[in-house]
């Protein structure tokens, strides 16, 4: 099964099952991040939140972020 088919199958699930799937996937990603990087990641997230809140930088839409991620991973 390829990723596109897997996504299509997942999107066909009822909302509660999609939420459970998303949580399980996120937890598997989070588990792969070394704890030493966690503090730096939180610090960076707080810094970026302050930038966005102050409007010093422009944010991107979810779709823009996903397109950039697909390009970076060569999924497009």
Residue pairs with C-beta under 8 A, 6 or more apart in sequence:
1 9
3 75
10 18
10 21
11 18
13 21
33 41
51 57
52 59
60 68
67 76
69 75
70 76
